[in-house]
Amino acid sequence: MIDPDARERQALQTAMKFMGELMAEIGWATRFNELSAEQAQALAEAAIDGFQEAMAASTPKTDLEVPF
């Protein structure tokens, strides 16, 4: 990501929280090169899920009501 805006920076903070929760389960003393393939994939998924959820939550809501 090049030059993230404020919304993206906030979403990155959320992604790091998701990753931190998973790292607490794995163990903070575990080095990245010691992660299993499943653990590495779970960390990547946590980062992406956290980012996407935060971006979706911060998206302005449009009025979906039918005007007639």
N, C-alpha and C positions, 0 to 999 in steps of 0.2 A: 504494500500500500504506500503510495507516494503522497505526501502532504495530506494526512488525514484531517478532516474537519472536526469540529467539537463533538458532533454526534458520533462519529466513528471512533474518536478517542475514548468517549464514554463507553461505547460498545466493547472496545478493547479491554477496558477495566473489568467489565462484566465477564468477558472471555477468560481473563486471568483468574477471576474468582472461581469459575467453573474448573479451570485447570488446577487451582490450588486445592480445591476440595478433593479432586482425584489424587493429587500428589500426597495429600494427607493419608489417604487409604494405602497408596503404594509404599510410602515412606520417603521422607524428605532426604534421607541419607543416600537414597538410590541415585546413582549417576545415570544420566541419559543413555550412555552407551551400555548400561546394564539392564535397561528396560527390555522386556520381552516384546515381540512384535505386537502382541495383543495390547500390552500396556501403552506402547507408542501410538498405536492406532486410537486407543481410547482417549489419550491426551489430545490428539489432533481433532477428534470428534468433539471433545469437550470445548476446545477453543472455538471451533466453527459453530457449534450449537449455541454457545454463549454469545458470540458475536451476532449471529442471525437473530436470536431471540431479542437481544437488546435493540438491534436496528428496527425490528418489527414493532417492538413496544414503543419506540420513540417516533415512529412514523405518524405524521398528522392524520387524524381520522377524517374521512370525508363523509358527508351526509349521504347515506345509501337509501334514504327514504324516497319512494316514488312520489313525484310532485302532483299526482292527480288522484 
